[in-house]
Amino acid sequence: MNLDELDGRLITLFSEQPQIGVLGASRELGVARGTVQARLDRLVQHGVIRSWAPQLDAAAMGYPVSAFCTLEIRQGRGHTPVVDHLSGIPEVLEAHTITGSGDLFIHIVARDNADLQRVIDAVVDDEHVIRANTAISLATRIPLRTLPLVRAASTARS
């Protein structure tokens, strides 16, 4: 789906003021309420907006240690058994199939370094995981963001 300038303004507005509501967005953007609702429905339908859920901070919930692991998995059974195993570990925040020396790249969190060891032990406690290489994140320099991409995508079409 291609974003236009109004889509970009709408997404930016809801990202910066998530509680604004359709009527508030209509007033702020100077467009009809029905236009705002139709645009939002279209953005959701096409998967551009995946969720209206709050963004959570793992550190604020007591998990300040963040790490990234590259997993090498046993070949022949695919990724599904390992992904199923990882899905049962709450501290695994995301997993990606990758190219290169590993097979899966995962983001994990822990309460402290000792707890990180517990989480890593849980991650590798699967017969299909051969090896894990872990890097602890010392500081987040650019948090997960999509608004610059929205701005670039919506201005490219205008």
N, C-alpha and C positions, 0 to 999 in steps of 0.2 A: 504494500500500500504506500502510495506517495502522500506525504504530508504537505499541506499548503500553509500559508502564513497564519490563517485563522486557527488551524489545528495546532500549530506551534504555540500561539498565544494562549489557547485554551489549556493545553497540557502544562505549559509553564505556570499559568495561573493556579490550576489545581495542585501542582507540585509545591508551589510556594504558599498557598492558602487552602489546604485540603478540606477545610470545613466551610468553604464559601457557598457551596450549593449551586444548583442550576440557576436559580433566580439571581443570586448574587453575581454569578459569572456573567449572566446576561447583561446585568446593569454595568458591571466593570468593563466588559468588552464592547458594549454598545450594539449588541445584536439581539435578535428575538430569542425568547426563552426556548421556543421550539427548535430554533437553529442550534442552540447549545446542546439540547437534549439529543437531537438527531446526530450531531457530530460526536458526542460522547458514545452514543449507541454504536455508531459506525466504528469508532476507535476500539471499543471493547470487542465488537464482532470480529474485527480483523486481527485481534490479539495485540494491538499496539499498547493498550492499557490492559495489563494482566490482572491487576488487583486493586481494590480500594482499601486494602488492609494497611494498618499503620506500619511504618518502618521501625524495626526494633533494633536496639543496640545491645549486642551480646555482653559487652563489658559492663554496661549499666545493670544487666541482669545477673552479674556475678561471674562472668566468664571473660576476664580481661586478656587472657593469653590466646593469641590467634596464631595458627600455623597452617602451612600448606604442605601437602604430601603428594609425591608422585608415586603411584603404585604400579608395580610390575605384576601382572597376573598370569596364571597358568593358561596357556593357549588350548583351544579345542572346545571350550564350553561357552565361549563368549563372555560378555560383561555382566550378563543378568545375575548369575549367582552372587557375584561380589557386590553388585549394586543392591541386591536384595539384602545382603548382610549389612552393608553400610547404612541402608535406610532404617535399620533398627537401632542405630547409634545416634542419640539426640544431638550429640556434639558435632556431628558431621553436617555442616551447613549446606554444602553443595558438592557435586561431583561432575566431572567433565571427562569424556573420552578425548584423548589427545594423540597427537603424532609424536614421534621422537623416541627417546629411550624408555619412556614409560607408557602405560596403557590408560591409566586414570589419574586425574589431578583432582585432589579434594581439598576443601577448606574446612578446618576443624577449629574448635575453641575449647578452652579448658579454664578451670578455676585458678590454677597455678602450675608451676612446672611439674610437680609431682603428679598432679591430676592429668597433665598433658601425657605423661608416661602411661597412665591408665587408659587414656583415650587411644593412644597409638597401639597399645597392646590389644585393645578391643578391635581396632581396625585390622590388624594383621592376624587376628585369631580366626582366620578363614583358610581352609585348605587350598583355595585358589589364589591367595595372595602370596607371591614369592618373595617380594622385597618392597620395602617402603623407604623412601628418602624424604626427610622432613626438614623444612626450613621454618624457623620461628619468625614471625613478623615482629619487628621491634617498634615500628611506628607506621601508621597509615598516612601516607602523603597525599594520596588522592582517593577518597572513598568512592564506593560504587556510585556512579553518576550516569545519567542519560540525558539531562537537559542540554548539554552542549551538542549532543548528537541530534536532539529534536530541533534545536535552533538551526544547525547546519542543514538538516533534511528539509525543514520548512522554508528556508530561504533559498535553497537551490531551485525550488519550483516556482518561486514568486517572480 
